[in-house]
Amino acid sequence: MKRTKQIEIFELTNKRIYLPVAQSKVPAGFPSPATEYEEDSLDINDIVVTNPSATFYVRVKGNSMIDANIHEGDILVVDKSIEATHGKIVIAVIDGEFTVKTLYNKDGVVKLVPSNPDFPDIVLKNEQELNVWGVVSYIIYKAS
């Protein structure tokens, strides 16, 4: 684990944990009659990780992205192999500090946009260097 002031970064391991999962889906609309319970197993990495050598888990600190449903303590799945394009939520490094923001890159303007009106956009100045560390592909959080 690597810890900075803003985030904790966890590397993937080869350790696999397979948990039971019901084969039938649960409707989110109208209830349906119960079906026969059968189960398979899965490891969450099989769902959220497409490129293990370029994927990390990152724990969020702060609340600048709450309107994007990213809250303090949430775990972000970050893939360094995904291209960072306009509108993607990214982990970026500015002046040596990590941050999670939405990338704005249009018409020659590059900035990092929070998803909380209490925080200003981060507009890069000429002397600042933006390093996009990776793109957020999943958000893992505890249901309330």
N, C-alpha and C positions, 0 to 999 in steps of 0.2 A: 504494500500500500504506500502511495506517495501522498503526502498531505501538504496542501498550500493553505493560505489564509482563506480562500474562497471555496475550495472544493477538495474532496478526497478522491483519489484515483485508484481503482482496483483492477489489476490485471486478471485475465481469465486464467483458470488452471485446467488441468486435464481431469480433475475430479468431477465425476458425474453423479447427479442425484436424480434418480428416476422416481417420480411420484405417480400414484394411480390417477387416471382421468377417465371419466365416464365416456363411453362412445357416443351416447345420444346427446344432442345439443339441448340447452335449456332455452326455451322461448323467452324473449324479452317483451313480447306482446301479450296476447291472450294465452292463458294456461292451456296446456294440452294434457290428455290422459297420460298417466305414468306409463313408461315403456319398461321393458325388461332391462334390468341394470347389468350392464357389461362394462368391463374396464380394460383399458390399456395402460401404458405408462409413458411418461414423457419427462424430459429434462427441459427446463425453461430455456436453456441455451439453444436447444434445437429450434425454438421459435424465434428468439430475438437476436441470434448471432448468425450472420451469413458469412463473415470472414473472421474467423477466430484470431488470426495473427494481427489483425488491425482493430480489434474491438476491445473496449474497456468499459467498466462500470464506473460511474462518477456519482458521488453523493452531493446533493445541492445544499448550499448554504446561502441564505438570504431569500428575499421575496420580490426580486425585480421581474420575475416571469410568471406571477400568479395568474394573470389573465390568459396565459397559455397552458394553464393547469399544471404548472411546475412550481412546487412548494418546497420550503426548507425540509431537508431530510429525505426527499424523493431520490430515487436512484435513476440515473440516466444511462441508457445504453448508447455508447458513442462509438461510431465506426469511422476510423481514419481513412478508409478507402473510398468513402462516398464523396463525390464532388460537392464542394460548398458553393451553392448557387443562390441567387436572390430568393429570399423568402424562407430559406432553410434555417432551423434552429441549430446553432453551432456552439462549440466550445472554442473560444478564441483567447489568444494571449496578446495583451496590449501592455506595453511598458513592463513586461515581466510578470504580469498578473493574469490569472485565469478568470474568465467570465463566461456565462451562458447568456446568449442573446440571439435575436433573429437578425440574420445578415441581410442588409439592404445594399444592393449593388446594381444601380441603374444610372444611365446617363452620366457616367463618370463620377457619380457620388457613391462613396463607400462609407457606410456607418453601421453601427450595431444598435439595434432597437430593442429596448426592454418591453415587456408586456405588463406594465404597471405604470399608470399615469403619474405616480409619485417619483419616477426616475426619468432623467433626461436621456435622449439619444446620445450615443458616443460617436461623435463625428471625428474622423481621423484628421489630424493636422499633418502638414508636410513632413515634419520630423518624426512622426509616429509610424511605427511599423505594425501592421496587423498580421498575425500568424494564426490562421484557422487550424486548430489542433484536430478537430474532428466534427462530424455531423451527428446530431442526436437522432437516433432511429427509433427508440422506444423510451417511454417514461414508466417507471415502476413505482407505485405508491400504495400505501395502505388504505383500504376502503374505510370510510368513517363508520 
